[in-house]
Structures are given as C-alpha cells and as structure tokens.
Amino acid sequence: MFDFIPIAYYTIIYYNIILLVIFFTWIHTIQFSGFTKETFAFNKKATFILFWFTLLYMGLRPFSRHWFGDMGAYSNLFYSYINGALPLNGNDIGFYTMMKFVSYFQSAPLFFFIVDVLYIVPLYISVKKWFPNYYFFAFLMLVASFSFWTYGTNGLRNGIATSLMLLAFSYKNNKILKYSLFLLAYSFHSSMLLVIGAYFLSSILKNSRIYFLGWLASIFLSLVMGTFWENFFMNLGFGDEDKLQGYFGEKELYADSFSSTGFRWDFLIYSSIAVITAYYFIIIKKINDKHYRHLVNIYLTVNAVWILVIRASFSNRFAYLSWFMMAIIIIYPFLKQVYWKKQFSIIGLITILYFSFTYFMNIFIY
C-alpha cells in the first residue's frame, strides 16, 4: 500500500507525521478549555484518523530485512510454517501458534498486518476504557513513545505482549478477564512474567513510598554491583537463556546495534520522567486513585530491575518491560482530575516535551 515511499525514509516519515499531529494537538489545547463540545468532537475524530493511520502505515509497511530489524527472521519462520513446520516448542507458544494459524492463508503481508492489529488495537481499547472523553491524548502519547515504532516493526512478540498487559491493567474489576489476558500476554512473550510478578507484589505491598525508595536504591546497587546483578538474573533463567547470554555476555557483538553499553544515564533520565511525574502526583498532590498508584508501583518495580542490569547489551529490551507503561504513567493524572486553570494547554505541552526525546533519539541519534 505504501510501496511508493522510499524504504530508507519510511520510518523518518512516520516520526515527522506524528510531529505534525502533536503540533496541531498543541494548537487545539491552546484554543479550547478542554470541556467543550469541540474538544469532545476533536477527541473522536482525531483518534479515528490517528488509529487508522498508525495501523495501516505500520501494518502494511514494505518488506525489508535491513530497515525493520527482525522482519526477515520472522518472514523466514513464517514461510517454514507454510511449508509444514510445526510451531516452536517452549516459550512464547501463543505467538508461534498464531503465526502457524495465519500461515494457512499463505500471506506474509497478512501476518505482519495481524501482528500490528494485535499490537495497536489493545492500546486503543485500553485508553478508551481509562479516559472515555480524552482517550486521544493518551493514544497519541503511546504512539509517540520512544520504543513504540520499534516494537511494532522489530520486537513483535514483546510488543504484542506488552499491549495485552496494558489491556489487562485497564480491566480494574474483571479479574477473570484480567488474568486471562495475563496468561495470553505471557504466551506471546515469557518476559511478561516479571511484569505479572510486579503486579501481584504491588497488590500486596501498596505503599508507594517504598517503591520510590527501592527505585532510588536500584541506581546505587547497579553502580556498585552491576556485574553481580547481571549474573544473578542470568542464573535465574529469566527469559530465553541463549538470548540472555547474548544480552549480558557479548557486549562487543551487540554494541553497534545498541549504540553503546555501560551505565546508560540517558535512558535512566528518560525513565525518571515517569518517576518524577508519579512522585509529584502521589506524594506531593496526594492523588487518591488506587488504580494509578498500582500502575506506578508496577512501573517502579520493573524499571528498578532493568536499572540493575542497565549495562547489558540490548538492555533497552529489558527497559521496555516498564517503558511500555510510561505514557500512561505520565498522562493519567492530567486526564483524570483538574489541578490547574490552564491544564488543557499543559496537556498539549506535555505531548510536545514527551515526543521531543523520541524525535531526537530516533531522528538525530539512531
């Protein structure tokens, strides 16, 4: 569908279109107060356009082994299924079973489109459940996130799994559906076990102050005991053992792909944006929203684990186990309660500031 776009500029065009959407959104937030018919109409129309653009542009992207990471490897596996291979045993059986089912239609483009349907639609449903009148702003924050494009075109299993986790979190009272989505997410990527564990831990231990202190402590522990934590999690067998050996043990091999290894202060600062926002609303403003506190506690737990292994090659894949929640952690309080007179215009400014990191890193650095 978009084959007329030069493949070398395909990703850059996406980020520039999102930049334009954010600019016009900011103009809208300046012109209106946030509680008008125009605002509600804008929310529905803008979400409709953004949703279909993102789904079609990402899901119908041209085939490329070079520009879209693991697309070639997934394509090879898909064609092996067409030729009669059985789904891989072991972890992520849900993803491979889905791939095998789609292979009966003998269309790789259909497979990649379905992958992005499973990646984007749960996000759309989640924000509609959380923010009935302002879901556009939350959806925009999600698709403008630093790793959103990457996990819809490269880390496919992880992308789908995290979207299913967000959808599960949006079901506050339906535990059967929530836990079913937990299992489904785990079947697509076994790393979700860490997120699920953080969910149940924070269901028991609810004091957010402890999690903030634990997050700070993880920075110190990582600085003084980094190698110990890498070995510790590798010995636990977290995730796929062969991949972990690569993530932790072969820094030189993957250094170019991940730009640099060592203690990633840039990514730590990026992660801290959500931490600072949550601290302000929970500790200073004393927000009385148990669901938000629960989400924050999950984020702090999983992000702290990533900080402990921050030196690992491809540690951004571990970071994504918390980063997929960042947009919601940041925007949630602004869409749930009015704190300031010109809060609607502040929301527009937040989208610009949040996307600025995404744009800078993906356009100028990578």
C-alpha positions as CSV (number, residue, x, y, z in Angstrom):
1,M,0.0,0.0,0.0
2,F,2.8,2.4,0.8
3,D,5.4,0.9,-1.6
4,F,5.7,4.3,-3.3
5,I,7.5,5.6,-0.2
6,P,11.3,5.1,-0.3
7,I,12.1,2.5,2.3
8,A,15.0,4.5,3.6
9,Y,12.7,7.3,4.6
10,Y,9.7,5.2,5.8
11,T,10.4,5.4,9.5
12,I,11.5,9.1,9.3
13,I,8.2,10.0,7.6
14,Y,6.3,8.3,10.5
15,Y,8.0,10.4,13.1
16,N,7.5,13.6,11.1
17,I,3.8,12.9,10.7
18,I,3.5,12.3,14.4
19,L,5.3,15.6,14.9
20,L,2.7,17.4,12.8
21,V,-0.1,15.7,14.7
22,I,1.4,16.8,18.0
23,F,1.8,20.3,16.8
24,F,-1.8,20.6,15.7
25,T,-2.9,19.0,19.0
26,W,-0.9,21.6,20.9
27,I,-2.7,24.4,18.9
28,H,-6.0,22.7,19.8
29,T,-5.3,22.7,23.5
30,I,-4.4,26.4,23.4
31,Q,-7.6,27.3,21.7
32,F,-10.1,25.4,23.9
33,S,-10.6,24.9,27.6
34,G,-10.9,21.1,27.5
35,F,-14.6,20.8,28.5
36,T,-16.4,21.8,25.3
37,K,-18.3,20.1,22.5
38,E,-15.5,21.0,20.2
39,T,-13.0,19.2,22.4
40,F,-15.1,16.0,22.6
41,A,-15.6,16.0,18.8
42,F,-11.9,16.5,18.3
43,N,-11.2,13.6,20.5
44,K,-13.3,11.2,18.5
45,K,-12.3,12.4,15.0
46,A,-8.6,12.8,15.8
47,T,-8.4,9.3,17.4
48,F,-10.1,7.8,14.4
49,I,-7.6,9.3,12.0
50,L,-4.6,8.6,14.1
51,F,-5.6,5.0,14.8
52,W,-6.2,4.1,11.2
53,F,-3.1,5.9,10.0
54,T,-0.9,4.1,12.6
55,L,-2.4,0.7,11.9
56,L,-2.2,0.9,8.1
57,Y,1.1,2.7,7.9
58,M,2.8,0.3,10.3
59,G,0.9,-2.9,9.4
60,L,1.2,-2.5,5.6
61,R,4.8,-1.4,5.6
62,P,7.0,-2.7,2.8
63,F,9.1,-5.8,3.4
64,S,12.7,-5.1,4.5
65,R,15.3,-7.2,6.2
66,H,17.5,-4.1,6.8
67,W,15.2,-1.4,7.9
68,F,12.8,-3.3,10.1
69,G,15.1,-5.4,12.2
70,D,13.8,-9.0,12.7
71,M,11.2,-8.7,9.9
72,G,13.4,-11.0,7.8
73,A,13.8,-13.7,10.5
74,Y,10.1,-13.7,11.2
75,S,9.4,-13.9,7.5
76,N,11.7,-17.0,7.1
77,L,9.9,-18.7,10.0
78,F,6.5,-17.9,8.6
79,Y,7.4,-19.5,5.3
80,S,8.7,-22.5,7.1
81,Y,5.3,-22.8,8.6
82,I,3.7,-22.6,5.2
83,N,5.9,-25.5,4.2
84,G,4.6,-27.6,7.0
85,A,6.8,-26.8,10.0
86,L,5.1,-27.1,13.4
87,P,5.0,-24.2,16.0
88,L,8.2,-23.9,18.1
89,N,8.0,-25.6,21.5
90,G,8.8,-23.8,24.7
91,N,8.4,-20.2,25.4
92,D,6.1,-17.8,23.5
93,I,3.9,-20.6,22.3
94,G,0.9,-18.2,21.8
95,F,2.8,-16.1,19.3
96,Y,4.1,-19.1,17.3
97,T,0.6,-20.7,17.3
98,M,-0.8,-17.5,16.0
99,M,1.9,-17.5,13.3
100,K,1.2,-21.1,12.3
101,F,-2.6,-20.4,12.0
102,V,-2.0,-17.3,9.8
103,S,0.4,-19.4,7.6
104,Y,-2.6,-21.4,6.3
105,F,-3.5,-18.2,4.4
106,Q,0.0,-18.2,2.9
107,S,0.4,-14.5,3.1
108,A,3.3,-12.9,4.9
109,P,1.9,-9.4,4.5
110,L,-1.3,-10.6,6.2
111,F,0.8,-12.0,9.1
112,F,2.6,-8.7,9.7
113,F,-0.6,-6.8,9.5
114,I,-2.3,-9.1,12.0
115,V,0.7,-8.6,14.3
116,D,0.2,-4.9,14.3
117,V,-3.6,-5.3,14.8
118,L,-2.7,-7.3,17.9
119,Y,-0.2,-4.6,18.9
120,I,-2.3,-1.4,18.3
121,V,-5.9,-2.4,19.0
122,P,-5.4,-3.4,22.7
123,L,-3.8,0.1,23.2
124,Y,-6.8,1.8,21.6
125,I,-9.3,-0.2,23.8
126,S,-7.2,0.4,26.9
127,V,-7.2,4.2,26.6
128,K,-10.9,4.3,25.7
129,K,-11.6,2.4,29.0
130,W,-9.3,4.6,31.0
131,F,-10.2,8.0,29.6
132,P,-13.7,8.0,27.9
133,N,-13.7,11.7,26.9
134,Y,-9.9,12.2,26.3
135,Y,-8.6,9.0,25.0
136,F,-7.0,10.7,22.0
137,F,-4.3,12.3,24.2
138,A,-3.4,9.0,25.8
139,F,-3.3,7.2,22.5
140,L,-1.2,9.9,21.0
141,M,1.3,9.6,23.9
142,L,1.5,5.9,23.3
143,V,2.2,6.0,19.6
144,A,4.6,8.9,20.2
145,S,6.6,6.9,22.7
146,F,10.3,6.2,22.2
147,S,10.0,2.5,21.5
148,F,6.5,2.3,20.0
149,W,7.6,2.1,16.4
150,T,10.5,-0.3,17.2
151,Y,8.3,-2.9,18.9
152,G,5.7,-2.8,16.1
153,T,8.2,-3.4,13.4
154,N,11.0,-5.3,15.1
155,G,10.4,-6.8,18.6
156,L,7.0,-8.1,17.6
157,R,6.4,-10.7,20.3
158,N,7.3,-8.3,23.1
159,G,5.2,-5.5,21.5
160,I,2.1,-7.6,21.4
161,A,2.6,-9.0,24.9
162,T,3.0,-5.5,26.5
163,S,-0.1,-4.2,24.7
164,L,-2.1,-7.1,26.1
165,M,-0.7,-6.3,29.5
166,L,-1.9,-2.7,29.3
167,L,-5.3,-4.0,28.2
168,A,-5.3,-6.3,31.2
169,F,-4.5,-3.4,33.5
170,S,-7.4,-1.4,32.1
171,Y,-9.9,-4.0,33.4
172,K,-10.0,-2.9,37.1
173,N,-12.7,-5.2,38.4
174,N,-13.0,-8.1,36.0
175,K,-10.3,-10.4,37.4
176,I,-11.1,-13.4,35.2
177,L,-10.6,-11.3,32.1
178,K,-7.6,-9.6,33.5
179,Y,-5.8,-12.8,34.5
180,S,-6.8,-14.4,31.2
181,L,-5.0,-11.5,29.4
182,F,-2.0,-12.0,31.7
183,L,-1.7,-15.6,30.5
184,L,-2.2,-14.6,26.9
185,A,0.5,-11.9,27.2
186,Y,2.8,-14.4,28.8
187,S,2.2,-16.9,26.0
188,F,3.3,-14.2,23.5
189,H,6.5,-13.3,25.4
190,S,7.6,-15.0,28.6
191,S,9.3,-11.8,29.9
192,M,5.8,-10.7,30.9
193,L,6.3,-13.0,34.0
194,L,8.3,-10.1,35.5
195,V,5.5,-7.6,34.9
196,I,2.9,-10.1,36.2
197,G,5.0,-10.7,39.3
198,A,5.3,-6.9,39.9
199,Y,1.5,-6.7,39.6
200,F,0.9,-9.2,42.3
201,L,3.7,-7.8,44.5
202,S,2.2,-4.4,44.3
203,S,-1.3,-5.8,45.0
204,I,0.0,-7.0,48.4
205,L,2.6,-4.2,49.2
206,K,0.8,-1.0,48.4
207,N,2.9,1.7,50.0
208,S,4.2,3.7,47.0
209,R,6.9,5.4,49.2
210,I,8.6,2.0,49.5
211,Y,8.7,1.6,45.7
212,F,10.2,5.1,45.2
213,L,12.9,4.4,47.7
214,G,13.5,1.0,46.1
215,W,13.9,2.6,42.7
216,L,16.5,5.0,44.0
217,A,18.3,2.2,45.8
218,S,18.5,0.3,42.5
219,I,20.6,3.0,41.0
220,F,23.1,2.8,43.8
221,L,23.1,-1.0,43.7
222,S,23.6,-1.0,40.0
223,L,26.5,1.4,40.2
224,V,28.4,-0.6,42.8
225,M,27.3,-4.2,42.0
226,G,26.4,-4.1,38.3
227,T,28.1,-7.4,37.2
228,F,26.6,-9.2,40.2
229,W,23.1,-8.4,39.2
230,E,23.7,-9.4,35.5
231,N,24.9,-12.8,36.7
232,F,22.2,-13.1,39.2
233,F,19.3,-12.6,36.7
234,M,21.1,-14.8,34.1
235,N,21.4,-17.6,36.7
236,L,17.7,-17.3,37.5
237,G,17.0,-18.2,33.8
238,F,14.9,-15.1,33.2
239,G,13.7,-15.4,29.6
240,D,15.5,-17.3,26.9
241,E,18.9,-18.5,28.1
242,D,20.6,-18.1,24.7
243,K,19.4,-14.5,24.4
244,L,20.4,-13.7,27.9
245,Q,23.9,-14.9,27.2
246,G,24.0,-12.6,24.3
247,Y,22.5,-9.6,26.2
248,F,24.8,-9.9,29.2
249,G,27.9,-11.8,27.9
250,E,28.6,-10.5,24.4
251,K,28.6,-6.7,24.7
252,E,31.0,-6.2,21.8
253,L,28.9,-8.3,19.5
254,Y,25.8,-6.1,20.0
255,A,27.4,-2.8,20.8
256,D,26.7,-1.3,17.3
257,S,23.1,-2.3,17.4
258,F,22.6,-0.7,20.8
259,S,24.7,2.4,20.2
260,S,26.7,2.0,23.4
261,T,26.9,-0.2,26.5
262,G,27.8,0.7,30.1
263,F,25.6,2.6,32.5
264,R,23.0,4.4,30.3
265,W,22.5,7.7,32.0
266,D,20.4,8.9,29.0
267,F,17.9,6.1,29.4
268,L,17.9,6.4,33.2
269,I,17.0,10.1,32.8
270,Y,14.3,9.1,30.3
271,S,12.8,6.6,32.7
272,S,12.9,9.1,35.6
273,I,10.4,11.4,33.8
274,A,7.7,9.0,34.7
275,V,9.1,8.5,38.2
276,I,9.2,12.3,38.9
277,T,5.7,12.7,37.5
278,A,4.3,9.9,39.6
279,Y,6.1,11.2,42.7
280,Y,4.6,14.6,42.2
281,F,1.1,13.4,42.0
282,I,1.2,10.6,44.6
283,I,3.5,12.1,47.3
284,I,3.0,15.9,46.8
285,K,-0.5,16.2,45.4
286,K,-1.6,13.0,47.2
287,I,-3.7,11.7,44.3
288,N,-6.5,9.5,45.6
289,D,-6.6,6.9,42.8
290,K,-5.7,3.4,43.9
291,H,-5.5,2.2,40.3
292,Y,-2.9,4.8,39.4
293,R,-0.9,4.0,42.4
294,H,-0.9,0.4,41.5
295,L,0.3,1.1,37.9
296,V,3.1,3.3,39.3
297,N,4.2,0.6,41.8
298,I,4.4,-1.9,38.9
299,Y,6.4,0.6,36.8
300,L,8.8,1.3,39.6
301,T,9.4,-2.4,40.3
302,V,10.1,-3.4,36.8
303,N,12.1,-0.3,36.0
304,A,14.3,-0.9,39.0
305,V,15.1,-4.4,37.8
306,W,16.2,-3.0,34.5
307,I,18.4,-0.5,36.2
308,L,20.2,-3.3,38.0
309,V,21.1,-4.8,34.6
310,I,21.4,-1.5,32.7
311,R,24.9,-2.3,31.4
312,A,23.7,-5.2,29.4
313,S,23.8,-5.1,25.6
314,F,20.2,-4.7,24.4
315,S,19.2,-3.6,27.9
316,N,16.6,-1.4,26.1
317,R,14.6,-4.7,25.7
318,F,14.6,-5.0,29.4
319,A,13.8,-1.4,29.8
320,Y,10.7,-1.8,27.5
321,L,9.2,-4.1,30.2
322,S,8.5,-0.8,32.0
323,W,8.7,1.8,29.2
324,F,5.5,0.5,27.6
325,M,3.7,2.0,30.7
326,M,5.5,5.4,30.6
327,A,3.0,7.3,28.5
328,I,0.1,6.2,30.8
329,I,2.0,6.9,34.0
330,I,2.7,10.4,32.8
331,I,-0.6,11.4,31.2
332,Y,-3.0,9.6,33.6
333,P,-3.3,12.3,36.3
334,F,-3.9,15.1,33.8
335,L,-6.8,13.3,32.2
336,K,-8.5,12.2,35.4
337,Q,-8.6,15.3,37.5
338,V,-8.2,19.1,37.0
339,Y,-5.4,20.6,39.0
340,W,-4.7,23.9,37.3
341,K,-6.7,26.6,35.5
342,K,-5.0,26.0,32.1
343,Q,-4.4,22.3,32.5
344,F,-5.7,21.6,28.9
345,S,-2.9,23.6,27.4
346,I,-0.5,22.0,29.7
347,I,-1.5,18.6,28.3
348,G,-0.6,19.9,24.8
349,L,2.8,21.0,26.1
350,I,3.4,17.6,27.8
351,T,2.9,15.8,24.5
352,I,5.5,18.0,22.8
353,L,8.0,17.5,25.6
354,Y,7.4,13.8,25.7
355,F,7.8,13.3,22.0
356,S,10.9,15.5,21.9
357,F,13.0,12.7,23.4
358,T,11.5,10.2,20.9
359,Y,12.2,12.5,17.9
360,F,15.7,13.5,19.0
361,M,16.9,9.9,19.7
362,N,15.3,8.3,16.6
363,I,16.0,11.0,14.1
364,F,19.3,12.5,15.2
365,I,21.0,9.7,17.2
366,Y,19.8,6.4,15.6
